Amino acid sequence: MLSFAGALRVFLAIEPQDLRKNFNGLSALVTDHLQGDLRQGALYVFANRRHTRIKILFWDGTGLWVACKRLEEGRFSWPSPSREGQKRLALTPEALAMLTDGIELKGARMRPWYERDENKS
């Protein structure tokens, strides 16, 4: 499980991306497509067309991190743009944690594929 601090800025790319891209390709998407600056310390979140995989790109001050998650079943609840031409959406760290944990952000309900094992501590 990942933990995200409250002061962390998170930007989600609304449009699906080719997740075969890694450090350089995702960095180019941040600067060219999302008009972001990696060195400002924000997380950038990308998904594939089917919303079954996500990648997170993060600059920690010394280098880039790429984290990825692939779902075996179901899909991530991915938001739609709220205005014409919108390419990114700012999320709170708590919303990112909910998204990666299988909670649908609209209405805050668990997606059918997510099951928490209550016996684990």
Residue, then its C-alpha position, 0 to 999 in steps of 0.5 A: m500500500l502506498s501512502f500519500a502526504g497531505a501537502l503532496r500535489v497530484f495531477l491526473a492525465i485525463e486522456p488515456q496514454d500509451l503506457r509503454k512509455n517510461f521515464n523519458g516518454l512520460s516526462a515529455l507528456v508532463t512538459d508538452h501535453l500537461q504543461g507541468d514541471l516535474r521538478q516542482g515535486a508533484l505526482y503525475v498519474f497516467a492510465n491506459r485506454r481500458h483503465t486497467r493500468i496506471k503509472i505514476l511519475f514523480w521527481d524526488g529531488t535526485g531522480l525520477w520514480v515510476a510506479c505502476k499498477r495493473l489490475e487483474e480484474g475490473r477497471f480504475s474509476w477514471p474522471s471525465p473532464s469538467r470543461e472542454g479541452q481539459k487535459r489534467l485534473a488536480l487531485t488531493p492525495e486522499a483522492l489518489a489513495m482512494l482511486t488506487d484502492g478501488i473506490e469510485l471517486k464519484g459517490a465514494r463507493m468501492r468498485p466491484w473488483y476491490e475486496r479488502d481482506e478483513n483478516k489482514s492487519 
